[in-house]
Amino acid sequence: MAGVPQPTLRTHLSRPPYVDPTTNIMYDTDNSEYEGWLTKQSVWLKDWRRRYFVLKGSKLFFCKHEYGTPHGMIDLAQCTTVKSADLKSKKRHSFEISTPEFTFLLYADTEQEKDDWIGRVGKAIVRCSSTYYSKKSPAADAQPAGITPMPPGLTPQQQQQFFQQQQLMMMQQQQQQQAVDEDDDDDFLYYNDPNNPNPYFND
């Protein structure tokens, strides 16, 4: 089943919320921006499991069934890149979502679905980074240097290249910002818990 923009024709069914196991915060997963089937590699066992993914805001949820309770989440605010990964995964239509600590491998059913997911996840990552830097800027409504709106009319391949360029610029900005504010713990974009490095991504 291809990923589909929301809303869809589904009007009478609702998906249960996702409950963060570490904070007990409840996340609504209805009215998603994009959703569909992907196959992901288990973080620990490295086997491949088919899951239904739901993109909403800065969160990417997944569950075993289309209307099932999500049992895992990728926080895109912690992610740095999304890109093709056919060679790394040895699977067709695959891509990876990377954080400073983990790389999540997934593959779609078709190349078009893969391109759609890369484009939408990449846009969410850029949006998260833009929000982060806007909050830190003295002018709250000023767009951070190097972050530019995506030009209209780009092909999926051009969108992917655009996002990769934006992500590289954002990483450079993050390094510069951390050098300036190295004494302020709140300035780090990524939260590292040595006892629980990634509580969101459960198999």
Order of alpha helices (4+ residues) and beta strands (2+ residues): beta-beta-beta-beta-beta-beta-beta-beta-alpha-beta-beta-alpha-alpha
